[in-house]
């Protein structure tokens, strides 16, 4: 298994406050690296994990299960907790879904969810029951959606698979179905970041996620002028500052 150049996991040693960064589907740790570098400059220790089957070749996602991705977070958490006394988890898109579920299983000091879906399109709902059979004849979906990036230079640098393995889409769906139940149990400090210009996640989903979380210490920040990839697109510095301020106010 050979990693794509630029898709490696990363670790930046800092103080006793750790930030565990989780990328999306079908992306790479690169999606979170600029945020990680920013947090390192604030003095924090930062670990950007690589989800199984990502940053190698699309066929590696044909045999990955959702439990593998949760195990990746568990590995990262235990690795980071060996050097840090406080841990904040920051998840983007699928990484946010995974982070919210993981937060109900493991003690964290705070949670940041970025562009985290509440639900997937109706077509995925209709296809999910037949995916175990369909995946043998339709292995990959090639996205046709129009780009929502504002920063075209950053988009050209963005490292991700050009196709989405149908099997893995089913695993994503199963995790998203678990999300509402996980959110209902979140009592830790939580920051939500959503884009008003997201071509993948309708803005009302951000409000649904926020309203479902019972924690008293929670905030919802809307970003305008960036697409789905909040930590890479044009308004990334606003995103970085919001995450940094959230952590600073609680350490």
N, C-alpha and C positions, 0 to 999 in steps of 0.2 A: 504494500500500500504506500503510494507516494503522495505526499501533501502537495497541493498547488502552492506555487511560490506566492507568498503574501497571505496565505490562509492559515498560518500556524497559530496555535494558542500562544498566549503571552503572559508573562508575569513581571510586575514591577515592584520591587521591594520598597516599602515605605515604613510608616509607623504601625501602631497596634490596631488601627482601624482598617479593616479589609473590605474591598469592594469586589464582588463576584459578578462578572459580566457575562451575559448569555445572549448569543446572537439568534437570528431568525432562520426561517426555512425558505428556500434552500441556500442560505448564505454561508458566511464563514466568520471566524472571529474578527476579521478585518472590519466588519460592520461596527464593531464596538471599540476598535483600537484607538481612534482619535479621542474618544471619551475617556478611555483608559489612560492615555498619555496626559490628558488634562487633569484627571484625578490624581495621578502620580505627582504632578507639579504642585498639587495642594498638600502633598505629604502622605497620601494614603497608600497602602499596599493594594495592588490591583492584580486580579487574575481573570483573564479572558479565556473561557473554556471553549473547546471545539466539540460540538455535538456529533455523535457517531454518524458515519456515513457522509459527512459534509467535508468540503475542501479537499476531496480526493477525486472521485469520478462518480457520475450519477448512478451507475450500476450498484455502488455500495449502499445506496438507499433502498435497494430492492429487498434487502433482507433485515433491515433495522426495524425494531419495534419501539413503541413509545416508552416502554420500561427502560430501554437502553438509554434514552435521552435523560430520563430522571436519574438514572444511575450516574450519568456524566456529571450532573449537578451535585450529586452526593459525593462523588470523588473530589470535585473541585472544592466543595465546602470543607471536607475533612483536611484537604491539603492546605487550604488557606487558614483554617482554624488552628493549624499547628504553629502559625506565626502571628496570629492576630487574636485579640480578646473581644473585638466587636466586628460583626460582619453585616454588611448591607448588600442585598442582592438586587441586581439591575438587569431586567430582561426586556428584550425587544421582540415584538411580534410573537412568534411561537415561543421565543425565549421568555416572554412575559407570561404566557400561559403556563409554561413549565415552572417558572419562578413562583407564581401564585400557588400552584399545587404543592410545590416543594415547601413553601412557607408554612403550610398547614401540618407538615410532617417534621419540621426541624426548627429549632429556635433561632430566630434572626433578630437583629436590632432594627431593621428597617427594610422596606421593599420599594423598588421603583419599577413601574410597569409602563413601557413605552409602546404606543401603537399596538396594543394588545387586543386581539379580536374577541368579541363577545359571541359571535356566531360566524359560520361560513355560508357561502351562497346556497340557495335552494337546490341547485343542481347536485352539489356534493351530498346533500341529504338524500336525494333520490337515488344516487349511485352507490352510496355506502353499503347497502345490503348485498349488492352484487359485485363489489370490488374483489372479493376473494377469487372469483372466477374471471371477471373482466381484466384483472391485472395480467393474466396470461396472454391476452391478445392485444391489449392496449397498455403497454409498459410505461410510456412517457407522455405527459401532456406538455405541449409547447405553448407558453403563455402568449396571448394575442392582445392583452390589455395595453392601452396607450400609456406611455411613460408619464409619471407624475412628478418626476424630478425637476427641481428649479435650477440646481447647479449641474450643468451638463458636464463640466470637467470632472466633478466628483462621480457622476454617473459612469463616465467612461472608465474610471479607475475601479469601479465597484466589482468585486469578485463574487460570483455566484454561478450556480448551474443554469444553463440556458433552458433546461427542461426540468419538469417536476415528475418524479416517478409516481405513478398512480398508487402503488402500494403505500408509499410514504404519505400521500395525501390522506389516505384512510387513517393512518396513525395520527396525523394532525387533527383530523376530525374527531377522533375518539378523545383526544386530550381536551379539545375545545368544549366537548360535551360535559366534561368533568369540571370545567371552569366555574360555572355558577355556584356549585356546591362548595368548591374551595373558597371562593370569595366570601361566602356567607360566614366563614369561620375566621376571617382575617381580623385580628385585633391589634396588630403591630402598626407602627407608623408607616403610612403608604403614600407615595407620590405617583400620580398618574400624569402622563404626557401624551397628548394626542394632537394630530395635525388637522386643521380645518380644510386642508387641501389634499388629504390622503385619498389616493385613487383605489386603495384596497380595503380600508376600514372606514365605513360611514361614520360621521362624527357622532351620531346618536349612540353608537356602540360604546364610545368613551363614557357617556353619561350613564349608560346602563351598568357598566363595570363599577363606576364610582358609587352609584346609588345602592349597589348590592353589598358593598363592603361596610360592615358594622363599626369598624374602628372609629374612634372619635378624632384621632390624629390622622387626618387624610386631606389631600389636596388634589385638585384637578387643574392642570395648566394646559391651555390651548395654544398651539403654535400656528402662526400664519406665515406663509411664504416658504414652506417646505412640504415635500411629499411624504410618503410612508417612511422613508429611511431617515428618521429624525436625527440620528447621531452622525449622519454623513452629509445631509443635504444643506441647503443654503443657510438655514437658521440654526445650525448646530451649536453655535456659541451660546445662544439663548437656552438651548437644551442643556449644555454642559453647566452653565451657571445655575440653572434650576436644580439640577442634580446635586451639585456641590453645595449649594445653600441648604438644601434639604438635609444633607448629612451633617454639615457644620452646625446647624441649629440643634442637633440631637446628640452630639458627642460630648 
